[in-house]
């Protein structure tokens, strides 16, 4: 089996932990597996180096400085592997075999990186490469970086490009947990999670796998998260399944847009719950919710809009601090989902602007970490759908 094993800063935070990492790599090699190692900077080295730059350094100098953390890690790991009789070599920007290249915009040059990764893969039956995570080099050989979480990106990208069977992210948690074990009691490990679920959690604060890394995962590449104390690269932890695909979906039936306005929206705890529960108690499903400073909008099936209006109107009367409820019928929704959305600067504008240029009014826009929902008049739905589809077929 071919495995890319990425060791996070915490898992390399001391000599003892480096020994643990080397033991797990050596055991996998002894079992006959081909291993690529990606190493983060030891502990909090990168942050500490950045904190010490109290002068006006340009990007090139900053990249060189912060690269010292990863450069130290790969040397430590290579030495620990050599002490165990494993033929290993460290790879860093500027080296002859360095794989990760960025273009003039600072983004990964996929074609060049893929070719270099293929060359690297040809050596895996002879040697274990220990690669600096987070770092890259540009076309002139200058050190560049892949941004926050870049070591995860290095690992999953290389996993894809060297045709690995699995990428193992070694970190300081048991995998993906049901909650933060430092905050909630009884948090337990999740055996399996989809890329969509994990990416949404990552964009909302879960520090497990960097969101930028997951866009390189496909159905054929396994990704697993394990604790550094586990000691086995090939078992345990949380498996991440699936891949990101752009999906453009238009709801087949019209929605009604019900807006409740009033000062209670911003100063009364639980008001959203009260209004939502009132609809739920009458078996009315809410397709989407949007909120403003003094209003909440519910999108429901148009065929239940009259009943929903009466229910919400009663809530307005009972609350006293709510002003009114209004209804707008014949609303269509088109949803765009995909793992690449958060990585594309200006993507919201690129989706919405062509629709506006066609003189189609956008009633509402609701976004999440990996999706965009666009609400337009029901009569404009086919034109809007075609415009959005054309954007992603380019």
Buried (B, 14 or more C-beta within 10 A) or exposed (E): BBBBBBBBBBBBBEEEBBEBBBBBBBBBBEEEBBBBBBBBBBBBBBEEBEEEEEEEEEEEEBBBBBBEBBBBBBBBBBBBBBEBEBEBBBBBBEEEBBBBBBBEEEEBBBEBBBBBBEEBBEBBEEBBBBBBBBBBBBEEEBBBBBEEBBBBBBBBBBBBBBEBBBBBBBBBBBBBBEEEBEEEEEBEBBEEBBBBBBBBBBEEEBEBBBBBBBBBBBEEBBBBBBBBEBBEBBEBBBBBBBBBEBEBEBBEEBBBBBBBBBEBBEEBEEBBEBBBEBBEEEEBEBBBEBBEEBBBBBBBBBEBBEBBBEBBBEBBEEBEEBBEBEBBEEBBBBBBBBBBBBEEEEBBEBBBEBBEEEEBEBBBEBBBBBBBBBBBBBEBBEBBBEBBBEBBEE
